[in-house]
């Protein structure tokens, strides 16, 4: 099958590489000429495990191309995926300007049947807007559909190749058959539904996972008051098949490019339709509270940040990515700088993006050990295996106060304390 994907961010590029790996012919389009040049030179503009190898393999096989315009290929493909950004506005509403720009360009150039499919996360009703925009310029036959992605940064290729489900919504049997055929090599349930339902499934899924995270963090806070251990609580909960163990990891809350934006967007959608989604309001509030409660805990323990040197392990919002969007670590670093701290930081992949954001306000270290040398305290902010497997005995005498604040609960408290460290984590 011939596919055109508009947008070469995480969703577009991963989807393009994976669809081509399934044997489809894929053209990825982006109006950022520098990014397309980079991709044509064999370089990936962000870190995602295994993606570089997959792109090279598909390009060499002749099934994956990168271009800056849809014009010459739009009328040669069966399906167009729109995978451009939907950044949040100040009120939480998803900004659809890039989606609607693509729709207009399709309408201006379309000459034959194609299924125009949103893969970006969009509010309910967006596909209908796309249909209206295209119909203003093109009177021929086409269909619109929604096919949301469920990829996690850091494991996106595996998520695509071994999905829990494929969801697509359309009002056309012809479009549904094409989307079913497109995914036929993936062994999982396929959920075919209405466009509106498909668009809502994505938001509902992310909002529910974010709710689990906020819930276990609330439990962690209660555990700290009562002397319970949140990890053991989560284990006992997760063994219940109705609950499950995933997303019950207490810590500093969720970040990244999806959960914060999608939860706020769904809350806004509900409000626009006259429904006050109180649960999601609380999820957002808890997530914001969690990071700053941890910050206050650090500040109190150290007696303030003025003149203190703080080592930070982790800058990316989660492990196995270089993405610092909505990074809790970055938020706390900016506040520590404002309060007079000196920051030494290390991250396996996130330092380049952090430097573009923070410049020379912090010191970028070449190893975890160096980031912990001659500091007043060490903060663990991202759950990289490099940190989890680190031999903490190497830090004895390096941290002035021998105090470690672990925002990701990577270590066993008793073991760390037996090494002579003051160890402060979340809910334990």
JODAHU-V642814 format. One line per field, one symbol per residue. phi: phi as a letter, one per 30 degrees, with the letter a starting at -180 (. if undefined). psi: psi as a letter, one per 30 degrees, with the letter a starting at -180 (. if undefined). burial: 1 if it has 9 or more other ideal C-beta (glycine too) atoms within 8 Angstrom, else 0. A space follows every 10 residues. Layout:
phi = ???
psi = ???
burial = ???
This chain:
phi = .cbcccjbde dddddddddd ddjdcbccbb dddddddddd diccdbcbei dedddddddd dicbbbbcbd edceccccbc ccbcdbddde djdddcdded ddedddedbd badaccbdcd dbdejddddd edddddcbcd dabcabbdcb ccejbddddd dbddaccbba ccdddddddd decddcdadc ccbddddddd eddddddddd ddddddddde ddeddcidcd dddddddddd ddciddiccd acjcbidcee dddddddded ddcicddddd ededddddde dddddddddd ddijceidcc dbcjbddadi acdcdhdded eddddddddj dcccbbbdbc dddddddcic dbcccdaddd dcdhcdaccc cbdddeddcd ddddceidde chccccdbhd cdeddddddj cdcbbcib
psi = kkkkkjkhae eeeeeeeeee ffglkkjkkk fjeeeeeeef ggkkflkjkf eeeeeeeeef fgfklklflf effegglekk kjhllilklf gfkkjgeeef eeeeeeeffk flkljjkkfl jllkfeeeee eeeefffkfa kllllkillh kkkfheeeee filelkkkkl gkeeeeeeee eegffkjlkk jkaleeeeee eeeeeeeeee eeeeefeeee eeeeffglje eeeeeeeffj ffelfkghjk bgalaafdee eeeeeeeeee eeggkjieee eeeeeeeeee efeeeeeeee efhlfjfkkk kkjkelfllg lgkgkhkeee eeeeeeeegg lkkklkkefg eeeeefefbg flkklfleee ffkhlflkkj fkhkfeeegk jffffkfeke fhkkjjfghf lkeeeeeffg kjjjajg.
burial = 1111111111 1111111111 1001011111 0000110110 0001000100 1001111110 0011011001 0011101011 1111010100 0111110111 1111111011 0001111111 1110011111 1011101100 0111111111 1011111011 1010111111 0100110111 0110010101 1110111111 1111111011 1111011111 1110000101 1011101100 0000100101 1111110011 1111111111 1000001001 1111011101 1011101110 1100100111 1111111111 1111011111 1111111011 1011111011 1011100100 0100100111 1110111111 1111001101 0100110110 0111111110 1010011010 10111111
